[in-house]
Amino acid sequence: MSAQSVITRAVRVAAGVFAPGHLGELTQIVPFEMVDAVLAESTPAAPRRVRLLPARVAMYFLLAMGLFPELGYRGVWSKLTAGLDGLKLVTPSTSALRQARRRVGVPPLTALFELLAGPLAWPRTPGVCWRGLRLVAIDGTGIAIPDSGTNQTWTDKPRTAAHPDTGYPLLRLVTLVECGTRALIAAVFGSPADGELVYASKLLPRLRPGTVLLADRNFDAATFITTAAGTGADLLIRLKANRRPPRTGRHTDGSITSIIGGVEVRIIEARITVTTADGSRRSEHYRLVTTLLDPQRYPATELIELYHQRWDIETAYLALKHTLTRGRVLRSRNPAGVEQELWALLVTYQILRIAMTDATGSRPGLDPDRAGFSIALHAARDQIITARSVIAGTRIDLVGTIGRQVLAGLHPTRRARICPRTVKRPLSKYAYKKPRQPRSCLTAAIDVTVTNAATSPLTRTTPP
């Protein structure tokens, strides 16, 4: 007769119909009291009656939807209750879960995001600051939503002459991200018809003195630069090819001073050459504008290299749209549902970033860059299924099971490498029949040569 082992465990969750309202270990980041508070503030006229699907449970259900994007309503509910055997919980129908979502509405999810959003790391954390300035980035991306009639009245599909009616309607999401941790500081979304600059202007009040805003060429606009500089934050933005700034002064490092939108700025030009391991070489001319005017304190070469940190927001979008949702279209077929679902998804993303930053912060000198988002995501899903650590004990574990798995699977120190960009969801299914570039990442050597912006043909010598 073979030996046998019996494993027993105790699960502590809320009592009664509130038991399915949890996110496993992540519940300690978004505890019951926090969810109840945003519900009370956002829906003060809500009925006091305790339903079989209370509003608190519906809130956690909405957050769990982002962690299990491949499942339907009943499938997500089964994950929340998988570790609660013996409690004789009611299994709601899909219709009941849908009605619970509608009762909650959008404001509580928006309020919860505002409560959790913001920088996460201490200034001395590696990769978070540069010369005492916190690095943040701003950019936009498209979020695909279901192709329903009501959604198309809110936003439209991307159209081309060859494909006038294909693909999914898109929302424009614009966020402000902390580069070191890739945490969300602020977010706004809506129809792409308004453009990124319109949405970005709504995020600028979240900027503070002591930060550097990194942005690509789409944000090279005099109004945007003027408004952003007015917040007290510094800027580092790539200029468009048709921008011809006037020269008002010059520095020995090759940079010049100029005026854009009434703001005194410094312009740096450089030639960046990338040589990959397979011997191929590519060069590109960069022109950056910054409000960091002192060339001694803020060297031109370092600013050119610093601009590369802007790609941290692209990595954040990769985690949000492909790792977390696995490239799937959102579920909701009406604008109110889409808005609620997207805020819930942003909250879920931020919760995971908080867990990852807590883990890396437990080891002094560890760069948050080395924490794996996929590792944190799968560990969090496991904790939900088993309903572990929903309620913290008398001894608080700041790292937790998720954090320990993140620390056990740290990425190596980042190397200089490039990876070809491809269209993830082409408009035509026949696009995949064309020869595609290899998706393997190649190690690369990057050479930065600062050129003389004063003698550049793109610089005007006449005063503004």
C-alpha positions as CSV (number, residue, x, y, z in Angstrom):
1,M,0.0,0.0,0.0
2,S,1.5,3.3,-1.1
3,A,1.8,6.2,1.4
4,Q,-0.7,9.0,1.1
5,S,-0.6,12.6,2.1
6,V,-3.6,14.8,3.0
7,I,-3.4,18.5,2.6
8,T,-5.9,20.7,4.5
9,R,-6.1,24.4,4.5
10,A,-8.2,27.2,6.0
11,V,-9.6,29.9,3.8
12,R,-10.7,33.2,5.3
13,V,-13.1,35.3,3.2
14,A,-16.0,37.6,3.8
15,A,-19.1,36.0,5.3
16,G,-22.3,35.0,3.5
17,V,-23.1,36.3,0.0
18,F,-20.0,38.6,0.2
19,A,-17.6,35.6,0.1
20,P,-17.0,35.6,-3.7
21,G,-16.0,39.2,-3.5
22,H,-12.2,38.9,-3.6
23,L,-9.1,38.9,-5.7
24,G,-7.1,36.4,-3.8
25,E,-3.9,37.9,-2.4
26,L,-4.5,41.1,-4.4
27,T,-7.4,41.8,-2.1
28,Q,-4.9,43.2,0.4
29,I,-4.1,45.9,-2.1
30,V,-7.8,46.6,-2.8
31,P,-9.4,45.6,0.6
32,F,-13.1,45.5,1.3
33,E,-13.1,48.8,3.1
34,M,-11.6,50.6,0.0
35,V,-14.2,49.1,-2.3
36,D,-17.1,49.9,0.1
37,A,-15.9,53.4,0.4
38,V,-15.8,54.2,-3.3
39,L,-19.2,52.6,-3.7
40,A,-20.6,54.7,-0.9
41,E,-19.1,57.9,-2.3
42,S,-19.9,57.2,-6.0
43,T,-23.5,55.8,-5.5
44,P,-24.8,57.5,-2.4
45,A,-28.4,56.8,-3.4
46,A,-27.9,53.1,-3.8
47,P,-30.4,50.9,-2.0
48,R,-29.3,49.5,1.4
49,R,-30.8,46.0,0.6
50,V,-28.3,43.2,0.6
51,R,-28.7,41.3,-2.6
52,L,-27.5,37.8,-3.5
53,L,-25.0,39.7,-5.7
54,P,-23.9,42.7,-3.6
55,A,-22.3,45.7,-5.2
56,R,-18.9,44.9,-3.5
57,V,-19.0,41.4,-5.1
58,A,-19.8,42.9,-8.5
59,M,-16.8,45.3,-8.2
60,Y,-14.4,42.4,-7.6
61,F,-16.1,40.5,-10.4
62,L,-15.4,43.4,-12.8
63,L,-11.7,43.4,-11.8
64,A,-11.5,39.6,-12.2
65,M,-12.8,39.9,-15.7
66,G,-9.5,41.5,-16.7
67,L,-7.5,38.7,-15.2
68,F,-9.5,36.0,-17.0
69,P,-10.2,37.6,-20.4
70,E,-10.7,34.3,-22.2
71,L,-13.7,33.3,-20.0
72,G,-17.3,34.3,-20.0
73,Y,-19.2,35.6,-17.0
74,R,-19.9,32.2,-15.6
75,G,-16.3,31.2,-16.1
76,V,-15.0,34.2,-14.2
77,W,-17.4,33.5,-11.4
78,S,-16.2,29.9,-11.2
79,K,-12.7,31.2,-10.7
80,L,-13.8,33.4,-7.8
81,T,-15.6,30.5,-6.1
82,A,-13.2,27.6,-7.0
83,G,-11.5,27.8,-3.6
84,L,-14.8,28.3,-1.6
85,D,-16.0,24.7,-1.6
86,G,-18.5,24.0,1.2
87,L,-19.9,27.5,1.5
88,K,-23.0,26.5,-0.6
89,L,-22.8,29.7,-2.7
90,V,-25.5,30.6,-5.2
91,T,-24.3,30.3,-8.9
92,P,-25.8,33.4,-10.6
93,S,-26.9,33.3,-14.2
94,T,-25.2,35.3,-16.9
95,S,-28.1,37.7,-16.9
96,A,-27.8,38.2,-13.1
97,L,-24.1,39.0,-13.5
98,R,-24.8,41.5,-16.3
99,Q,-27.5,43.2,-14.2
100,A,-25.1,43.4,-11.3
101,R,-22.6,45.2,-13.5
102,R,-25.3,47.7,-14.6
103,R,-26.2,48.5,-11.0
104,V,-22.6,49.3,-10.1
105,G,-22.2,51.7,-13.1
106,V,-19.1,53.6,-14.1
107,P,-18.3,56.1,-11.3
108,P,-17.1,53.6,-8.7
109,L,-14.5,52.1,-11.1
110,T,-13.3,55.6,-12.1
111,A,-13.0,56.5,-8.4
112,L,-11.1,53.3,-7.6
113,F,-8.7,54.0,-10.4
114,E,-8.1,57.6,-9.2
115,L,-7.4,56.2,-5.7
116,L,-4.8,53.7,-6.9
117,A,-3.2,55.7,-9.7
118,G,0.1,57.5,-9.2
119,P,3.9,57.0,-8.9
120,L,4.8,53.9,-6.9
121,A,8.6,53.9,-6.3
122,W,10.8,56.0,-4.0
123,P,13.0,58.5,-5.8
124,R,16.2,56.5,-5.0
125,T,14.8,53.4,-6.6
126,P,17.0,52.5,-9.6
127,G,15.6,53.6,-13.0
128,V,12.9,55.8,-11.5
129,C,14.8,59.1,-11.5
130,W,17.5,60.8,-13.5
131,R,19.6,63.5,-11.8
132,G,17.0,63.9,-9.1
133,L,14.1,64.2,-11.6
134,R,11.3,61.6,-11.8
135,L,10.8,60.2,-15.3
136,V,7.2,60.0,-16.7
137,A,6.0,59.4,-20.3
138,I,2.8,60.2,-22.1
139,D,1.4,58.5,-25.2
140,G,-1.7,57.0,-26.7
141,T,-2.9,53.7,-28.0
142,G,-6.0,52.1,-29.6
143,I,-8.3,49.8,-27.7
144,A,-10.5,47.5,-29.8
145,I,-14.1,47.1,-28.7
146,P,-17.0,44.9,-30.0
147,D,-18.4,45.8,-33.4
148,S,-22.0,46.6,-32.3
149,G,-24.3,49.4,-33.5
150,T,-24.3,51.3,-30.2
151,N,-20.5,51.2,-30.0
152,Q,-20.2,52.5,-33.6
153,T,-22.3,55.5,-32.6
154,W,-19.6,56.3,-30.0
155,T,-16.5,55.5,-32.1
156,D,-15.8,54.3,-35.5
157,K,-13.6,51.7,-37.2
158,P,-10.2,52.4,-38.8
159,R,-10.9,52.6,-42.5
160,T,-8.8,52.4,-45.7
161,A,-9.6,52.6,-49.4
162,A,-8.9,48.9,-49.8
163,H,-10.8,48.0,-46.6
164,P,-13.6,50.5,-46.0
165,D,-15.5,48.3,-43.5
166,T,-13.4,45.9,-41.6
167,G,-11.8,45.5,-38.2
168,Y,-13.2,46.7,-34.8
169,P,-14.2,50.1,-33.5
170,L,-11.3,51.7,-31.6
171,L,-11.1,53.8,-28.5
172,R,-8.2,56.2,-28.0
173,L,-6.5,55.6,-24.7
174,V,-3.9,58.2,-23.5
175,T,-2.0,57.6,-20.3
176,L,0.7,59.2,-18.1
177,V,3.1,56.5,-17.0
178,E,5.9,56.4,-14.4
179,C,8.8,55.1,-16.5
180,G,10.7,53.2,-13.8
181,T,7.7,51.0,-12.6
182,R,5.4,51.5,-15.7
183,A,2.6,52.4,-13.2
184,L,-0.3,54.5,-14.4
185,I,-0.3,58.0,-13.0
186,A,-3.4,59.1,-15.0
187,A,-5.6,58.0,-17.9
188,V,-8.3,59.2,-20.2
189,F,-10.0,57.7,-23.2
190,G,-12.7,58.3,-25.8
191,S,-13.3,58.5,-29.6
192,P,-10.1,58.8,-31.7
193,A,-11.8,61.7,-33.5
194,D,-10.5,64.1,-30.9
195,G,-6.8,63.2,-31.3
196,E,-4.1,62.4,-28.8
197,L,-3.3,66.1,-28.0
198,V,-6.8,66.8,-26.9
199,Y,-6.8,63.9,-24.4
200,A,-3.2,64.5,-23.4
201,S,-4.1,68.1,-22.3
202,K,-6.5,66.6,-19.8
203,L,-3.6,64.7,-18.1
204,L,-1.2,67.7,-17.8
205,P,-2.6,68.9,-14.5
206,R,-1.2,65.7,-13.0
207,L,2.4,66.8,-13.7
208,R,4.4,68.2,-10.9
209,P,7.7,70.1,-10.5
210,G,10.6,67.7,-10.2
211,T,9.5,65.4,-13.1
212,V,10.6,65.1,-16.7
213,L,7.9,64.4,-19.3
214,L,9.1,62.2,-22.2
215,A,7.0,62.3,-25.4
216,D,7.3,61.4,-29.1
217,R,6.9,63.6,-32.1
218,N,3.1,63.7,-32.0
219,F,3.3,65.9,-29.0
220,D,5.5,68.5,-30.7
221,A,2.9,71.3,-30.6
222,A,3.4,74.8,-29.3
223,T,0.2,74.8,-27.2
224,F,1.1,71.5,-25.6
225,I,4.6,72.6,-24.8
226,T,3.4,75.8,-23.3
227,T,0.8,74.2,-21.1
228,A,3.1,71.3,-20.0
229,A,5.9,73.7,-19.1
230,G,3.4,75.8,-17.1
231,T,2.9,72.9,-14.6
232,G,6.5,73.3,-13.5
233,A,7.5,69.9,-14.9
234,D,10.4,69.7,-17.4
235,L,10.0,68.3,-20.9
236,L,12.0,66.1,-23.3
237,I,10.1,65.8,-26.6
238,R,11.2,64.7,-30.0
239,L,10.6,67.4,-32.7
240,K,8.9,66.8,-36.0
241,A,10.8,67.0,-39.2
242,N,9.1,70.2,-40.3
243,R,9.8,72.1,-37.1
244,R,12.3,74.9,-37.9
245,P,13.0,76.6,-34.6
246,P,14.8,80.0,-34.4
247,R,18.2,80.1,-32.8
248,T,18.5,82.5,-29.8
249,G,21.7,81.1,-28.4
250,R,24.2,78.3,-28.7
251,H,26.2,76.0,-26.4
252,T,29.6,74.4,-26.7
253,D,28.0,70.9,-26.6
254,G,26.3,71.6,-30.0
255,S,22.9,72.4,-28.5
256,I,21.1,75.7,-29.0
257,T,18.4,77.7,-27.2
258,S,15.2,78.7,-28.9
259,I,11.6,79.8,-28.2
260,I,8.6,77.6,-28.8
261,G,5.2,78.8,-27.8
262,G,6.7,81.5,-25.7
263,V,8.8,79.0,-23.7
264,E,12.5,79.1,-23.7
265,V,13.8,75.7,-24.7
266,R,17.0,73.9,-25.6
267,I,17.3,71.9,-28.8
268,I,19.7,69.0,-29.2
269,E,20.4,67.1,-32.5
270,A,22.2,63.8,-32.8
271,R,22.9,60.9,-35.1
272,I,22.0,57.5,-33.6
273,T,23.5,54.4,-35.2
274,V,22.4,50.9,-34.3
275,T,24.5,48.0,-35.3
276,T,22.9,44.6,-34.6
277,A,24.6,41.2,-34.0
278,D,23.9,40.1,-37.5
279,G,26.0,43.0,-38.9
280,S,23.1,45.2,-40.2
281,R,23.3,48.9,-39.4
282,R,20.8,51.6,-39.3
283,S,21.2,55.4,-38.6
284,E,18.6,58.0,-37.8
285,H,18.6,61.7,-37.1
286,Y,17.1,62.8,-33.8
287,R,16.1,66.3,-32.7
288,L,14.9,66.8,-29.1
289,V,13.5,69.8,-27.4
290,T,13.8,70.2,-23.6
291,T,13.3,72.8,-20.9
292,L,16.4,71.6,-19.1
293,L,18.5,74.5,-20.2
294,D,21.8,74.0,-18.3
295,P,24.2,72.1,-20.6
296,Q,26.6,71.5,-17.7
297,R,24.0,70.0,-15.4
298,Y,22.1,68.2,-18.1
299,P,24.6,67.0,-20.8
300,A,23.3,66.6,-24.3
301,T,24.6,63.1,-24.8
302,E,22.8,61.9,-21.6
303,L,19.5,63.6,-22.7
304,I,19.7,61.8,-26.0
305,E,20.2,58.5,-24.2
306,L,17.5,59.4,-21.6
307,Y,14.9,59.8,-24.4
308,H,15.0,56.0,-24.9
309,Q,13.2,55.6,-21.6
310,R,10.1,56.8,-23.4
311,W,9.7,53.3,-24.6
312,D,8.7,52.2,-21.1
313,I,5.2,53.4,-21.9
314,E,5.1,51.2,-25.0
315,T,6.1,48.2,-22.7
316,A,3.2,49.2,-20.4
317,Y,0.8,49.1,-23.3
318,L,2.2,45.7,-24.4
319,A,1.5,44.4,-20.9
320,L,-2.0,45.9,-20.8
321,K,-3.2,44.9,-24.3
322,H,-1.4,41.7,-25.0
323,T,-0.2,40.1,-21.7
324,L,-3.2,41.0,-19.6
325,T,-6.0,40.8,-22.2
326,R,-4.1,38.5,-24.6
327,G,-5.0,40.7,-27.5
328,R,-8.7,40.2,-27.1
329,V,-11.4,42.7,-27.9
330,L,-13.3,44.0,-24.8
331,R,-16.6,42.3,-24.0
332,S,-19.2,45.1,-23.7
333,R,-21.5,45.9,-26.6
334,N,-22.6,49.3,-25.4
335,P,-20.6,52.5,-24.5
336,A,-21.5,52.5,-20.8
337,G,-20.3,48.9,-20.4
338,V,-17.1,49.6,-22.4
339,E,-16.3,52.5,-20.2
340,Q,-16.8,50.5,-17.1
341,E,-14.9,47.6,-18.3
342,L,-11.9,49.7,-19.5
343,W,-11.6,51.5,-16.1
344,A,-11.8,48.1,-14.4
345,L,-9.0,46.8,-16.7
346,L,-6.8,49.8,-15.8
347,V,-7.4,49.2,-12.1
348,T,-6.4,45.6,-12.5
349,Y,-3.2,46.5,-14.3
350,Q,-2.3,49.1,-11.6
351,I,-2.9,46.5,-8.9
352,L,-0.5,44.1,-10.5
353,R,2.1,46.9,-10.8
354,I,1.7,47.7,-7.1
355,A,2.3,44.1,-6.2
356,M,5.4,44.0,-8.4
357,T,6.8,47.2,-7.0
358,D,6.2,46.1,-3.5
359,A,8.2,43.0,-4.3
360,T,11.2,44.7,-5.9
361,G,11.1,47.4,-3.2
362,S,11.9,44.8,-0.6
363,R,15.4,44.4,-2.0
364,P,17.3,47.7,-1.9
365,G,19.0,48.5,-5.2
366,L,16.8,46.2,-7.3
367,D,15.5,47.8,-10.5
368,P,11.7,47.4,-10.9
369,D,12.5,46.8,-14.6
370,R,13.5,43.2,-13.8
371,A,10.1,42.2,-12.4
372,G,8.1,40.0,-14.9
373,F,4.6,41.1,-15.5
374,S,3.6,37.7,-16.8
375,I,4.9,36.0,-13.6
376,A,2.9,38.4,-11.5
377,L,-0.2,37.9,-13.6
378,H,-0.1,34.1,-13.4
379,A,0.7,34.1,-9.7
380,A,-2.3,36.4,-9.1
381,R,-4.6,34.2,-11.1
382,D,-3.5,31.2,-9.0
383,Q,-4.2,33.0,-5.7
384,I,-7.7,33.9,-6.9
385,I,-8.5,30.3,-7.8
386,T,-7.4,29.1,-4.4
387,A,-8.8,32.1,-2.6
388,R,-5.6,32.5,-0.6
389,S,-4.6,35.4,1.5
390,V,-7.9,37.2,0.9
391,I,-7.8,38.6,4.5
392,A,-4.5,39.5,6.0
393,G,-3.6,37.8,9.3
394,T,-2.1,39.5,12.3
395,R,1.3,39.3,10.7
396,I,1.4,41.4,7.5
397,D,3.4,39.8,4.6
398,L,4.4,42.8,2.4
399,V,5.9,40.6,-0.3
400,G,3.4,37.8,-0.4
401,T,3.2,34.8,-2.6
402,I,3.0,36.9,-5.8
403,G,6.0,38.9,-4.8
404,R,8.1,35.8,-4.0
405,Q,7.3,34.4,-7.4
406,V,8.3,37.7,-9.0
407,L,11.6,37.8,-7.1
408,A,12.3,34.1,-7.9
409,G,11.9,34.8,-11.7
410,L,13.6,38.2,-12.1
411,H,14.6,39.2,-15.6
412,P,18.3,39.6,-16.3
413,T,19.7,43.2,-16.4
414,R,18.4,44.9,-19.5
415,R,20.6,44.7,-22.6
416,A,20.7,46.9,-25.6
417,R,18.6,45.0,-28.2
418,I,16.0,45.7,-30.9
419,C,13.0,43.8,-32.1
420,P,11.2,44.4,-35.5
421,R,7.8,46.0,-35.1
422,T,4.9,44.3,-36.9
423,V,1.2,44.8,-37.1
424,K,-0.4,42.6,-34.5
425,R,-3.9,42.6,-35.9
426,P,-3.8,43.4,-39.7
427,L,-6.9,44.6,-41.5
428,S,-6.7,41.8,-44.0
429,K,-6.2,38.2,-43.2
430,Y,-4.1,37.8,-46.3
431,A,-1.4,40.1,-44.8
432,Y,0.0,37.1,-43.0
433,K,0.8,35.5,-46.4
434,K,3.4,38.1,-47.1
435,P,7.0,37.4,-46.0
436,R,7.4,38.6,-42.4
437,Q,10.4,39.8,-40.5
438,P,11.8,37.5,-37.9
439,R,10.5,38.3,-34.4
440,S,13.6,37.3,-32.6
441,C,15.3,40.1,-30.7
442,L,18.8,41.0,-31.7
443,T,21.5,42.4,-29.4
444,A,22.7,45.7,-30.6
445,A,25.5,48.3,-30.2
446,I,24.2,51.9,-30.1
447,D,26.4,54.8,-31.0
448,V,25.2,58.4,-30.2
449,T,26.9,61.3,-31.8
450,V,25.7,64.8,-30.9
451,T,25.7,67.1,-33.9
452,N,25.9,70.9,-34.0
453,A,22.3,72.1,-34.0
454,A,23.5,75.7,-34.7
455,T,24.6,74.8,-38.2
456,S,21.7,72.4,-38.9
457,P,19.7,73.3,-42.0
458,L,16.5,72.9,-39.9
459,T,17.6,75.8,-37.6
460,R,16.6,79.4,-38.4
461,T,19.1,82.0,-37.5
462,T,16.6,84.8,-37.5
463,P,15.0,85.7,-34.1
464,P,11.4,84.7,-33.4
